Amino acid sequence: MFFRGLMKILLSILLSLFVLASCTKKAPEIVSIQGEVFGAYYIVKYRGDLDREKFKYELGEFFKDFNSAFSTYQKDSVISIFNQEPANKRIIVSVEFIELLKIAKKLFQQTDGAFDPTLGPVIKAWGFGGGAEKKIPSAIELKNAMELVGFNYIQWDEKEVSVWKTKDGVQLDVNAFAPGFAADLVGKLLEKHKITNYMVDMSGEFVVRGDKGNGLAWIIGIEKPSENYQEAVQEILTLENQAIATSGNYRQFFNEKGEKLSHILDPRTGRPVDNNIASASAIAETSAEADAWGTAMMILGEKGIPLAQKHGVKVFLLKASGPNKFDEMMTDNFKAHLIKAK
């Protein structure tokens, strides 16, 4: 399953938990579709004249195609075939595959390498992401793995719609932002059906367009860091015509001689981050970009806030300051989205 082992923070839709005092008018009916996919879940909500069952079937076909392109757990997927090919061997891919690579390149450059989807060999060296035994790699194992990391090794031709690597052994692992990209594509499917008011939640990576009706914004929750899913809500916020994604480091880790090691690895060092950032949320125009920035901010920490602001990305960090205690840090433009229900 595609995202099994990818421990993203699940943001909760809080419509049943929080009611805004200003919601005096009854909103138009919202169609809701949900299910399991990629080892996790999806929720789609929309307003408009679109048959629910027909669209649910369309979603099922989309998920199959998406998995066939991007699943590193499926041996015959396009990305798995690419990973097995030698240097300079071109393979024909889809337009969406190239689009995902272009987003990756943009984020690789904007984050100064803190986001790098060629980190796969290092992830495997630590035993994360594939069901292997978690362990601290030897110096030589880590060195060999790091020699295969670098998004500049990935090349493509948009006219030919082909992709290749310039070094043997280089691999792509897009799990860090593929859920967000899937959410964006589901949004595009809705828009093909003339649906302009919707919310897509792909295992906690959101994209919203329009509103719920009567001018009411979509309401999203940011989960409080906990080893148990959806135990408590840290903050709630409104979102309109944007996307949000959250990454965290408190559910997938292992202990080595009393030291808790995170599954969040820094592509620049190949080692787990150690900055006490428990979770990072990012608001961007697309869910793929928000997803990638959330991952990058886990690595960059509070030092990355000026960098995010420079690129117009709104970020919200929770830094552990004690047992079940977290300090909130955010860009100024993130504050406008928060709803203070305390």
N, C-alpha and C positions, 0 to 999 in steps of 0.2 A: 504494500500500500504506500502511496506516494509520500505522505507526510508523517508516517509513523516514525516516532522518535524525534520529530520536529516539535519541540515544546514551546509553542507560542502561547502568550497570555490570551485567554478567551475573554473578549470584551462582551458584556451582557447588554442586551436590549432591555431597557428599564421601564418600558411602557406600563408594566403591571406593578412596578414598585414606586415610581415617582409620578405624580400628577401635578402639572403646572397650574398655579392658581388662575392663570389667564385663560385656561382652556375651557371656556364657557360654552362654546358651540360644539355640536357634535360633528366630528370629522367624517368625511366620506369613507366608505368601506375600503379597507385595505386587504388585498389578496396576499396570503402568506403561503409559501412553499418551503419545506425544509426536509432534510434528509442527511444521510451519511455519505461521505465521499473522501477519497484519499486518506482513509484511516482517521478522519475527523468528521466535521459536520459542515453543513451550509444552511443558510437561511436567506430567502429572497422575499422581500415585501414590495408591493407596488400598488399604485392606483391606476386604473384604466381598463379598457375593454380588451382583455386578453384572456383566452380560455386557460384556466389553471392547469388542467390535466394535459392539454396539448403542449403547454410550455414546460411542464415538468418532464415530459418525454424528451423535448428538445434539449433540456438541461442534461439529461442522462446521456444523450448522444454526444453533447459537447464535452462532458467529463471524460468519456471514453477516448475521444480524440486528443484531449489535453494530456491525459495519462500516456497515450501512445507517443506523444512528442517529448514530454519533459520528465517522465518518471525514471529516476535512477534505480528504482527497485524492479523495473520491468526490463528484462534483458534485451528484448527486441525493440525497445523504444528508440526514437531518433537520437536522443541524447546519450543513451547507453551505447549505441552503435558508434556515435562520434567518439566517445571516450575510449573505445577499443581500437580505433583507427590509428595508423602511424602518422607521423608528421607530414604535412603538405598533401594529404589525401583529402580531396574535396568531396563533400556529400551534399546532395540537394536537400534542402529543408523547406519549411513553410515561411510565408511572409511573417507570421506571428513569431516564429523562432528568431528571425532577424530582428524583429521589433524588440524582443526581450533582450537580445544581445546589445542593442543600441542603448537601452535603458541601463544595462549593466555597465557599459563603458562610461556613460554619463556619470553614474554614481561612483564608479571607481575613481574617476578624475576629480569629482567634486569633494570626495571624502579623503583625498590624498592616500588612497589605497586601503583605507580602513574597511571598505566594502570590496570584496573580491570573490566572485563565484568560482574561481579555480582552486579554492582552498581544500577541495575534496581529499587529496592525498594526506594532508595534515589531519583532517577530521578523522580519517580512517586510522591514522597512526595512533591517535589517542583513544580509539575504540568508540567514538561517538557516531551516531547516525545510521548504523547498520546492524545493530544487534550484537556486535562483537564485545568481547570483554574489555572494559575500560581499564586503561593502564597509562602510566607515564612512559612515553617512548624514550629510547636511548638517544644519546646525543647524535649518533650517526644516523639513526632512523629519522629523527627530526630534520637533520641536515638534508638527507636525501629527499624527504617529502617537500621541504621548503624550496628545493631547487626546481620543483614542478609547479610552483605557485607564481602567478603573474598574468593578469588579464591581457596584457599586451601580446601574449602568445596566441590569443584567439583572433582570427581574421575571418572576414566574410566579404562576399560580393553580392550587393543588393540586386543588380541586374540579373545575375545568374541564379540568385537565391541559393547560394552555397556557402558553406562554412568549413574552415579547416584550422588546424593548429600548426604552429611553426616549430614545435619541439615535441619529441616522443614522450609519452607518459603524461602529458598535460590533460586534465579532465575538467569537465564542467559539472557543477552541482548547484542548481538554481533553487534549491529548497528554501533558501533564506528569503526569497521574494516571489517565488512562483504562486503562493496563495493569493498575494495581492494582485498579481497579474491576472490570475483566474477570475478574481472579483471584477476587475476592469472589463474583461472580455464578456462576462455574464451581463454587465451593464450595457455593453454594446449590443448584445442580443436583444435586450429589452427595448433599446432605442430603435432597432430595426422594425420592431412592432409598434412604433410610435408611442412607447411608454416613456414619459419624461419625468415621472415622479416615482422614485424607487430607492430602496436600500438593499445592498448585497453584503452579507456577512459570510466570509469564507474562512471559517475556523478562527475568527477573531480579527480578520483583516477586512475593513469596511470601505465601501464606496457608496456615497449617497448623491442623489440628484433631485432637484425640486424639493417638495415638502410632503407632509402627511395629509395635507388638506387644510383649508381655512387658514393658510399661511403659517401653520405650525411646523416648526423644524423637527427633523429627526433627532432622537435622543439616544446617546451612546454612553455606556459606562466604562470606566477604566478600573480594572480589578485591583484590589489591594494585594500586594505580594504575599503568597502563602503557598505551602506545599500541597494544599488541597484546592481543587478547582472551585472557582466562584464562591469562595468563603465569605468575602466581603467586598464592598465597593469603595474605592479610594476617592474617586471623583465622578461626577456626571457632567456631560457637556452636550451642547447642541452643534449640529453640523449641517451645512447646506452647500451642495455642489462641490464637495471636497471628499477626501479620503483620509482615513486614519488607520494606523497599524501600531502594534505594541510588541516588543520583544522583552524577554526576561531571562534571568539566569538562576532562578531558585528552584526549578523542578528537575532539571537534568544535570546531574553532577555526580562525582564520586569522591569518596574519602580516601586519602593516601597518607598514612601515618598521622592521622588526626587533622589533616589539612583538607578542607573542602575545595575541590577543583571544579570550576564552572565549565559548561560545554561551549561557552562563548569564547572562541579563539581569535586572537588578533592575527590577521593575515600578514602583518609586517614582522611578527616575531615567531608565530607558530605556537604561541603559548596562551593558556587561559588568561582572561583579563582579571585584574585584581584592583578594581577601583570602587568597590562597594556599591555600584549601581545595580539596583534590584530589578528595575524595569525602565524601559524607554519607549515613549509614545511619540509618533510623528504625524503631523497633518500636512498633506501635500495635495496637489491637483489630482494625482492618480494613486490608486492603492499600491501599485507596484513600487512607485517611488517612495511612498510612505513606509512600506514594508522594508525596503532596502535601507532607508534612513534610520528606521527603528533599530535594525541590526547594527548599523554603523555607530549609532549613538551609544549602544552598549559598550562599544570598544573605546570610543572617543571620550565618553563621560562628560562631565561638566565643561571640560576644556573644548568640547565640540560645539557648545552652544553658539559662540560667535560665528563659527563656520556654517552652521545651519541657518542662522539669521542672514548671513551673506547670500545664501542661495534661496531665500524666501521660504524656508521650511520652518514650520512651527513645531517645537519639541517640548516634551514634558518628561522630566526624569524623577525617579524615586531613588534616593540614596539611603542605604541602610545606616542608621545611627545608633542602633541597639536592637535587642530582641523585639520583633514586631513593631519597630519604630522606624519611620522613614521621613526624611526631609524632602520637600518638594522643591524642584528647581525647574524653571521653564523660561522660554522666550516671552517677551512682552506680548507678542501677538497671539500667544496661546491662551492667555488669561481671558480674553474676550469670549471664548467658547464655554467657559466653566459656569456651571449652575451651582450656586451655594445653597445647598438644602440643609445645612447644619443649623 
